[in-house]
């Protein structure tokens, strides 16, 4: 979670999902793996039935960052690219959401 003030200080987008609300939330976690585990974790999340909105794998000089978000209106986007917007994100396949039985 980031407060709107903290988000602004670090240059986050004004509508960032890191500013948690009742309809969205996001978190990032860092893996000092130099791609050893980041890809495996990313692949597991994107192919799972976890209720995510976005999962993003960012590759950096010292390891990977995984961004995962939840939103009421889920897009199930899986993206991959470089940290600090050094490259355009590439879309990756994610398993479709299984509809719950009513």
C-alpha positions in Angstrom: 0.0 0.0 0.0 1.1 3.5 -0.7 -0.5 6.7 0.5 -1.3 9.2 -2.3 1.6 11.3 -1.0 4.1 8.5 -1.0 3.0 7.5 -4.5 3.6 11.0 -5.7 7.0 11.3 -4.0 8.3 8.2 -5.9 6.8 9.2 -9.2 3.9 6.7 -9.3 1.0 7.1 -11.6 -1.8 9.2 -10.1 -4.3 6.3 -10.4 -1.8 3.6 -9.3 -3.3 0.4 -8.0 -0.7 0.7 -5.2 -3.0 3.3 -3.7 -5.4 0.6 -2.3 -9.1 1.2 -2.4 -12.2 -1.0 -2.0 -11.9 -1.8 -5.7 -8.2 -2.2 -6.3 -4.9 -3.0 -4.6 -1.3 -3.9 -5.7 2.0 -5.0 -4.3 5.5 -5.5 -5.7 8.0 -8.0 -4.5 11.7 -8.2 -5.4 13.6 -11.5 -6.2 17.4 -11.3 -6.0 17.5 -14.3 -8.4 18.9 -12.9 -11.6 15.9 -14.6 -13.3 16.5 -17.9 -11.6 13.1 -17.8 -9.8 11.3 -14.8 -11.1 10.2 -16.4 -14.3 9.0 -19.5 -12.5 7.0 -17.4 -10.0 5.5 -15.3 -12.8 4.6 -18.3 -14.8 2.9 -20.0 -11.8 0.8 -16.9 -11.0 -0.2 -16.2 -14.6 -1.3 -19.8 -15.2 -3.1 -20.1 -11.8 -6.6 -19.4 -10.9 -5.5 -16.6 -8.4 -7.9 -13.7 -8.9 -5.4 -11.1 -10.2 -5.9 -8.1 -12.4 -2.3 -7.7 -13.5 0.9 -9.7 -12.9 4.0 -8.0 -14.3 7.5 -9.5 -14.4 10.1 -6.8 -14.6 13.8 -7.8 -15.2 16.4 -5.5 -13.6 20.1 -5.4 -13.3 20.1 -7.0 -9.8 17.1 -9.2 -10.0 13.4 -9.4 -10.9 10.4 -7.5 -9.6 6.9 -9.0 -9.7 3.9 -6.6 -9.5 0.6 -8.3 -8.8 -2.7 -6.5 -8.5 -6.3 -7.2 -7.7 -9.3 -5.2 -9.0 -13.0 -5.8 -9.0 -13.0 -5.7 -12.8 -10.2 -8.2 -13.5 -8.3 -8.0 -16.8 -6.0 -11.0 -16.1 -3.2 -9.2 -17.8 0.2 -10.9 -17.8 3.1 -8.6 -18.9 6.9 -8.8 -19.0 9.5 -6.2 -19.5 12.4 -4.2 -18.0 12.4 -2.2 -14.8 12.0 1.5 -14.8 10.1 1.5 -18.1 13.4 0.7 -20.0 11.4 -1.4 -22.5 7.8 -1.8 -23.6 5.9 -4.5 -21.8 5.2 -7.6 -23.8 1.9 -9.4 -23.2 2.1 -13.0 -22.1 -0.7 -15.6 -22.1 -2.6 -16.1 -18.8 -5.0 -18.9 -18.0 -8.6 -17.8 -18.4 -10.6 -17.3 -15.3 -12.8 -20.3 -14.5 -16.3 -19.1 -13.9 -17.8 -20.1 -10.5 -20.8 -22.3 -10.5 -24.0 -20.8 -9.4 
